[in-house]
């Protein structure tokens, strides 16, 4: 994968995180969705780090709008 792919993945995660925040779903539903998205973000970061030894996890988290 290329850096462009990493950027696209992070942007998609950030967009989904914004949708969760703006969805108007109950706080319990929002919390569950956010927890799932956080786990997916960490899991993808693990995969991308294995794919590229120069992968910057913190930069990816920032781009994905994840506080991790």
FENNOR-V810538 format. One record per residue. N is the residue number from 1. RES is the residue in one letter. PSI is psi in radians with two decimals (999 if undefined). Layout:
N/RES/PSI
N/RES/PSI
This chain:
1/X/2.72
2/X/2.96
3/X/-0.65
4/X/-0.68
5/X/-0.74
6/X/-0.73
7/X/-0.75
8/X/-0.72
9/X/-0.81
10/X/-0.71
11/X/-0.70
12/X/-0.74
13/X/-0.72
14/X/-0.71
15/X/-0.75
16/X/-0.67
17/X/-0.68
18/X/-0.68
19/X/-0.70
20/X/-0.78
21/X/-0.68
22/X/0.09
23/X/-0.47
24/X/0.17
25/X/2.72
26/X/2.74
27/X/-0.60
28/X/-0.76
29/X/-0.69
30/X/-0.75
31/X/-0.74
32/X/-0.83
33/X/-0.74
34/X/-0.71
35/X/-0.72
36/X/-0.80
37/X/-0.64
38/X/-0.76
39/X/-0.74
40/X/-0.72
41/X/-0.82
42/X/-0.73
43/X/-0.80
44/X/-0.68
45/X/-0.69
46/X/-0.78
47/X/-0.79
48/X/-0.61
49/X/-0.62
50/X/-0.53
51/X/-0.54
52/X/2.02
53/X/-0.32
54/X/0.11
55/X/2.29
56/X/1.73
57/X/-0.77
58/X/-0.65
59/X/-0.71
60/X/-0.80
61/X/-0.73
62/X/-0.80
63/X/-0.52
64/X/0.04
65/X/0.71
66/X/2.29
67/X/-0.34
68/X/999
